[in-house]
Amino acid sequence: MTTPPPYYGPPGGEPGGVPAAPENTQGLVGMILGIVSIPLVCCFYLGIPLGIAAAVVSYLGLQKANAGRATNRSQAMAGLITGAVGAVLGIALLIWAITAGSSINWEDFTNNSSN
């Protein structure tokens, strides 16, 4: 007579039927990166890569929350929103800096010996 296989509980749970702990790390990290990306827009445009990273990590955390594996949907949404705001502000500041720099008349600053 063979023994039945051990019972591991519902899918995603640990052996013995204990539910798995929520995977809230991505939502939390995304929210932190998103919040930090907004003031870092002014510091060498660090807000752009941080905002993009926050949006990606928060989106992954939001997917886990929608699947029921995480319990911090609001943190993931906050990270997604603040990450997008940080990236957009950084890109807008970069575009403004490029266009403001191109409107300078450099001939005013050069030595013109024809006068």
C-alpha positions as CSV (number, residue, x, y, z in Angstrom):
1,M,0.0,0.0,0.0
2,T,1.4,3.4,-1.0
3,T,1.1,6.5,1.1
4,P,-0.6,9.6,-0.2
5,P,1.5,12.6,-1.1
6,P,1.8,15.3,1.6
7,Y,-0.8,18.1,1.7
8,Y,0.8,21.4,0.9
9,G,-2.3,23.6,1.3
10,P,-3.7,26.0,-1.3
11,P,-1.5,27.1,-4.2
12,G,1.0,29.7,-3.1
13,G,0.9,28.6,0.5
14,E,3.5,26.9,2.6
15,P,3.3,23.2,3.6
16,G,0.7,22.6,6.2
17,G,-1.8,25.0,4.8
18,V,-0.2,28.1,6.2
19,P,-0.9,31.1,3.8
20,A,2.0,32.7,2.2
21,A,3.2,36.1,3.5
22,P,2.2,39.1,1.3
23,E,4.9,40.2,-1.2
24,N,4.8,43.9,-0.4
25,T,8.4,44.8,-1.2
26,Q,8.0,46.0,-4.8
27,G,5.1,48.4,-3.9
28,L,7.1,49.9,-1.0
29,V,10.3,50.3,-3.0
30,G,8.4,51.8,-5.9
31,M,6.7,54.3,-3.6
32,I,10.0,55.3,-2.0
33,L,11.8,55.7,-5.4
34,G,8.8,57.7,-6.7
35,I,8.8,60.1,-3.8
36,V,12.6,60.6,-3.9
37,S,12.5,61.1,-7.7
38,I,10.5,64.4,-7.5
39,P,13.1,66.5,-5.5
40,L,16.0,64.8,-7.3
41,V,14.8,66.2,-10.7
42,C,16.8,69.3,-9.9
43,C,20.0,67.4,-9.0
44,F,21.7,66.5,-12.3
45,Y,18.3,65.1,-13.6
46,L,18.5,62.1,-11.3
47,G,14.7,62.2,-11.2
48,I,14.3,60.8,-14.7
49,P,15.9,57.4,-14.1
50,L,14.6,57.2,-10.6
51,G,11.1,58.1,-11.8
52,I,11.2,55.4,-14.5
53,A,12.5,52.8,-12.1
54,A,9.8,53.7,-9.6
55,A,7.1,53.4,-12.3
56,V,8.3,50.0,-13.4
57,V,8.8,48.6,-9.9
58,S,5.4,50.0,-8.8
59,Y,3.7,48.5,-11.8
60,L,5.1,45.1,-10.9
61,G,4.0,45.6,-7.4
62,L,0.5,46.6,-8.6
63,Q,0.3,43.4,-10.6
64,K,1.1,41.4,-7.5
65,A,-1.5,43.3,-5.5
66,N,-4.2,42.7,-8.2
67,A,-3.3,39.0,-8.2
68,G,-3.8,38.9,-4.5
69,R,-0.1,38.2,-3.6
70,A,0.4,41.6,-2.0
71,T,-1.7,43.8,0.2
72,N,-0.3,47.2,-0.5
73,R,-2.1,48.3,-3.7
74,S,-2.3,51.9,-2.5
75,Q,1.5,52.1,-2.0
76,A,2.1,50.7,-5.5
77,M,-0.3,53.2,-7.0
78,A,1.4,56.0,-5.1
79,G,4.8,54.9,-6.4
80,L,3.4,54.6,-10.0
81,I,2.0,58.2,-9.8
82,T,5.0,59.8,-8.1
83,G,7.4,58.0,-10.4
84,A,5.6,59.2,-13.5
85,V,5.5,62.8,-12.1
86,G,9.2,62.7,-11.4
87,A,10.1,61.4,-14.8
88,V,7.8,63.9,-16.6
89,L,9.2,66.8,-14.5
90,G,12.7,65.7,-15.3
91,I,12.1,65.4,-19.0
92,A,10.3,68.8,-19.0
93,L,13.2,70.4,-17.2
94,L,15.7,68.8,-19.6
95,I,13.7,70.1,-22.6
96,W,13.5,73.5,-21.1
97,A,17.3,73.6,-20.4
98,I,18.1,72.5,-24.0
99,T,15.7,75.0,-25.6
100,A,16.8,77.9,-23.3
101,G,20.5,77.1,-24.1
102,S,19.8,77.1,-27.8
103,S,18.2,80.6,-27.7
104,I,21.4,82.3,-26.6
105,N,23.0,84.3,-29.3
106,W,26.6,83.1,-29.1
107,E,27.9,85.7,-31.5
108,D,27.5,88.2,-28.7
109,F,30.2,86.4,-26.7
110,T,32.7,85.8,-29.5
111,N,35.5,88.2,-30.4
112,N,34.4,89.8,-33.6
113,S,37.4,91.8,-35.1
114,S,35.4,93.2,-38.0
115,N,34.1,96.2,-35.8
